[in-house]
């Protein structure tokens, strides 16, 4: 099959279109013929080697964390899916590889595709949908009547997180450029802050939760707008000792993560707020719940551009530019 691989880490590395074997199907796997794949900054960060201490992949590696397609084969233990089912997924770490024509994924990480979505729309959802769910539902325990600040509202995670937070009954503040305000209002954002001309710290206070996707300086400011016992969930770091334990990283990585997160953990403690780092995980059951919200019309995918499979490198460069509103997808079939 055709697949885009990386042979070494590096910011300037490009993906190589290679012929590679179709993945083997283990007893609990489904083999998916890929129709569309979503792109994420995570792909770029893995390509550059940013995560090699946490995710020590063997090279060459097929990148890609979002998939929508059709089941073509099932392992002997698979109960939920059959050949011909339309599905989507965020494959688990070390099972990634959606920039390809086929992928084998453990059935527990797969969900039926929402009936009201195209393959391209479905492929835009899994990673950002699960990130939003795990940040707002699991970590922040966001409830009706609470206030949440979601940074970078027009990005892939932001567009889904705003809709999920509104569905949970929260008041939502977000940052974006003014040209994105109309879209974000439509998605349900209540407080719109132009990051080019306004400082959110001057506008927001006594918030229950923050979803941080920016740098550490922005995270430190975000902690100051929380009420006592408020929750800051960061998807951009710094990783915490708790994460290091869960991820079972080597002892020296645990020491590094403890050191690089010590400042923000101290500041959070001083402000009497809770800080957690989220490295989202594959989770088919949660994706099923997101599917229900999509089919009910509570969440809609926001896609900036769809590239043909042959232009996967150009698609990843566009993601890296930071200009995308919502998600970028490649059409494989």
Number of C-alpha atoms within 10 A of each C-alpha: 11 15 22 25 23 20 15 15 17 15 12 8 14 21 21 15 18 14 12 14 10 15 15 13 17 16 13 16 23 30 24 28 24 26 24 30 37 30 28 23 15 16 17 21 16 21 25 18 16 15 13 14 12 14 14 12 14 10 11 13 19 24 23 24 25 27 38 33 29 23 22 17 18 24 19 12 12 17 10 13 19 15 13 13 16 21 23 33 33 32 28 18 13 11 17 20 26 32 29 27 22 25 24 26 25 22 23 18 21 28 26 20 25 22 14 14 15 13 26 24 23 29 34 29 32 28 27 24 26 25 22 27 23 20 27 24 15 10 19 22 14 21 18 12 12 16 23 29 29 25 26 21 30 27 22 28 25 27 29 25 27 30 24 24 26 21 15 17 15 23 21 24 23 25 25 19 15 14 10 15 20 11 15 23 13 10 22 19 25 17 16 20 22 16 15 10 9 11 13 21 13 8 11 18 16 14 23 25 30 28 27 26 20 14 12 17 9 14 23 17 13 23 29 20 23 26 16 16 15 22 27 29 23 22 20 16 21 22 22 22 21 14 17 19 12 8 13 12 16 12 10 10 15 20 12 15 19 19 14 15 17 16 14 19 19 12 15 23 14 9 17 17 20 19 24 22 21 21 15 19 15 21 21 22 13 18 26 19 13 22 26 15 17 20 15 12 10 15 23 19 20 20 21 15 16 20 18 14 24 13 13 24 17 15 22 22 14 15 23 17 10 10 11 16 20 20 25 25 29 26 21 24 13
